[in-house]
Structure formats: C-alpha cells, structure tokens
Amino acid sequence: MECLCCKAQMRRGTAPFSIDRNGYRVSWGNIPAWVCDQCGEVLFEAREVDLIQEALVSLDRETATLVSQSPR
C-alpha cells in the first residue's frame, strides 16, 4: 500500500489511538493499522474504525448512565 502523504510504502503493524471525548480520554496502544515506513502516517482499515466507533458509542452510553445516577 502507498502512503497518502509521502507516497512511500506502508506496512501492516500496530499504532496507538487516543481521543478526548465528552469529558473522558480513551487510549488504545496497539490497534492493527497500516504504518508508513518513511513518515509514520497511520491508516486504520474500516473494520478497526468500526470497532473503535462501537466502543466509543458504548462508552458514551455508560458514561451517560453514570452521570444521570450521580447525586446532585
């Protein structure tokens, strides 16, 4: 696969993914991805993106439940 940024070759590997979202931070250390040998650009395939999005939706739902149950 060719890197979209620098046109060098990308290889299968893993990469970290982090996001700040709705008052919390989520971080995974080793998500399967394409990684550029030259510039380090990371490309996640659709399957990994879908799994990340599903996990975030679930965390949003659980966080909303926690917030709604907290004493005021």
KASULKA-V229022 format. One record per pair of residues at least 12 apart in sequence whose ideal C-beta (glycine too) atoms are under 8 Angstrom apart, sorted by the first residue. I is the first residue (numbers start at 1). J is the second residue. Records with the same first field share a line. If there is no record, write none. Layout:
BEGIN
I->J  J
END
This chain:
BEGIN
1->34  43
3->36  38  39  41
4->41  43
5->36  39  41
6->36  38  39  41
8->36  37  38  39
9->36  37  38
10->34  35  36  37  41  43
11->34  35  37
12->32  33  34  35
13->32  33  34  35
14->29  30  31  32  33  35
15->30  31  33  35  42  44
16->28  29  30  31
17->31  44  52
19->56
21->56  59  60
22->60  63
23->63
24->59  63
26->55  56  59
28->52
31->44  48  52
32->44  45  48
33->45  48
END
